[in-house]
Amino acid sequence: MTGVPDPRAVVVGGGLAGTVAALRLADAGVATTLVESRTRLGGLASSFRRSGAAGELTVDNGHHVHLRCCTAYRWFLERIGASALAPLQPRLDIPVHDAARGTKGRLRRTALPAPLHLGPSLARYPHLSPAERLRAGRAALALGRLGRIDPGDPALDSQDFGSWLRRHGQSPRAVRALWDLVGVATLNARAPDVSLGLAAMVLSTGLLSDPGAADIGWSRVPLGHLHDTLAAAVLERAGVRVVRQGRVRELTQEPDGAWRVAVDTGKRRSAEGDRTGRAGETLRAGTVVLAVPQREAHRLLPEGAVEEPERLLRIGDAPILNVHVVYDRRVLHGPFLAALGTPVQWVFDRTAASGLRNAPGGAASQYIAVSQSAAQDEIDLPVAVLRERYLPELARLMPAARGAKVRDFFVTRERAATFAPVPGVGRLRPAARTGTPGLWLAGAWTATGWPATMEGAVRSGLTAAREALAALGRPHDDVFQEAA
């Protein structure tokens, strides 16, 4: 290949990974086009409008939280001017209610240094026996030691977290009431189905690395306002051209090393208004970042770009189910709670963020979202079945719901919400760099060392952009190190 590399870049995919990659490339002076197949940016962390029995609501496709240790995502929030819209708790505090036993407890931190910061809370945690609390503390210290090892180490990646917990004296109740309480929400799988490497990384980083690492943050506005509206405005100011509803049909490399990206943008219409075929354009660039799901990346990758490309297809998906309920009164006192002794996992108050209006002459209505991770057994159940299952459980969990009227009930489903963090997944996740010059991969499913979280997605976009800029010889500030 000869000639000067084309100074332009195309980023395929407008989720968090692609948005961040495009923004970083543009910040470094690269003329960048971002192509997104949907009408909105944000990917799996976005919003939509819904008209229902409770009126017009803005609904997040799933409730997403971040932690203080999610430094890359927090950098992104600051870059788009949204830090104040998604603040962190001053100090970790998780209400944990056991619907079956009628007990309530909390997981909260103190000002003590790690790992002592969680000791007083664990010592009083009512959902475990005194012996279980002691054994949980010992297991946490052992897990912290594992967390200092590369999570992709085959010795850890090949083991499952559930077996490790059993070997370290954790009872089934301790797994349910403590380890899975946090792990299912962050990893989207239960302990037996999780790579020990990923579990050690997540739990040791979040719970044991720094006293404030697990402080929880969440958006007080719809996610679409952050990841689409605000992000799109920042992209525009940075000079990024955004193509929405554009599906990349083909990616080819020319003899001079430049890439041709064929994009379908909808149906072409004749002068009379009839649809006559596909409309689109062909983009030319020296740098391409594929920030799409692994199956789409497999479809677009040229031969030789990734060693054993079929391994991308062996990275499985894990679903998340979200149950949305609007009550005619307040039933959840606090921004969220975690649940035990019931199929319900986590419950969040989304009233203000959704724009919910009270019924005429009625009391203050409340909109709650029930986030159900690792939902393989429920993801395809009819809404009527889910309503019959979850409304009584919510009434058991929150006594105020027992006499409340349900103004609206609906369900959102993400069948491929995350990659499945099963043992052995580490060896399947590719690096950002491919075997083909000028072509890079981004996405939470790539080898970030993190599970499929907003943090992992942002880190992947930062990595892809950093390496692409280094290959172009472009100067760039070391944002990634600040975020790492």
C-alpha positions, 0 to 999 in steps of 0.5 A: 500500500502506498500514499499518504493515509487518508486523514478522515475517520468513520466510526460505525455505531452510535452507542457509548463506545462509538460516540466516545471514539468519534469525539476523541478523534474529532478532538484531535483534529480528525475529520470524523463521521459517525454512522448510527443505524437508529434514529437516536444515539446511546445504543443500549443506554437510551430513552424513548417516548411512550403514550399509555394509561398514565399519559406521556412518559419518557422511558429509559430502555433499562435502568443504568447506574454507575459507580464512583470507580467508573472513572471513564464514564464519569469523564464522559459525563463531564465532557458532555456537561452532564455531571450534575445530571447524574450525581453520585451518592455522598456515601454508598447506601443500599437498602436491602429488603427481604420480602419473605422474612419481612426484614430490612437491612442496609449495605453502607460504607463508613469513612474507614479505609478500605477494606474496613469501610464495609466492616460495620455494615457487614457486622450488622447485616440482618440477612446473614447469620453471624457465622455467615458474616464472618465467612463473608468477610474472609472471602472478601479479603481473598477476593481482593487479593485475586482482584490484583491479578489480570482478570483475563488470566486463563487461570481465573477466566476458566473458573466460575465464581460460584465454585470459588465461593463454595470453596471459601465457605459461602452458603447458598443464603450468603450467595443470594443475600450478598454476592449475587445481590451485587454481582447479578446487577453488575455482571448480568449473571449469577455466580455459577455462570460468571468468570472468576476473573471478571467477578474478582475484578468487579467486586474487588474494584467496586467494594475493596479498592477504595472506600468510595469506589462503590458509591452509586450514581444514576441519571436524574433525567432520561438517559436519552437526554445525556447520551443522545441530546447532549452528546449529539450537541457536543459531537456537532461542536467538535465537528463530527458529522452524525449520520442517523438511520444509516446501516453500513452494508459493506466495508472494503479496503482499497489498494492505497489503504483507504477504506470505503464504507458503503452506507444505506440510509433508507429508500430512494424515492423517484420524482413522483414519490415512489420508492425505487430502491436503496438510498445511501452513500459511500464514505472514504476514510483512512481510519475506521472504528467498528463500535457495533455488537460482536455479530455485526462486527463479524459481518463487516470485518474483512478477512484476516482482520481478526484471528479466528473471527468465529470466536466473536460469534461464541461471545454469548448474549445475556438479557435484561427484563425491565418491568415498569409500573405506575401507581396512583400513590407513592409506594417506594420511599427512597430512590431505590432498593434491592430485594431478597426473598422474591423474584424482584431484584432492584426497584428504582423510582423514575417518576421525576425523570419520566415526566410523569404527571399526576392523575387529575385530582389524584394523589402523587403518582409514582413510576417505578422500574424493576430491573431484572438481570440474568432474565433468561427464564422470563425475557419472552413471557407475555406481559399478562403473565409478568403482570400476574407474577410481579404485582403481588411480589411488589405488594409483598416487598412494599406494603404501600403498594397493597392498596394502590391502584395501578395506572399503567403496567408495561415491559421493556426487553433487551434480549442482548443487553450484555455479553454473557460473562461466562467462564472462558469469555476472556479468551474470546474478547478481541483487542481494539487493534485488528490485524488490518491497518486503519481498522479498530474495534470498540464495544463493551464486548471487546477486551476492556477487562470490564464486564458489559457496563457503560464504563466498559463501553466508554473505555473501549471507545477511548482505547480505540481512539487512542490507538488510532491516533497513535497510528496516525501520528496525531498528538492527543492528551492522555484522557484514558490515563485520567479515566483509568 
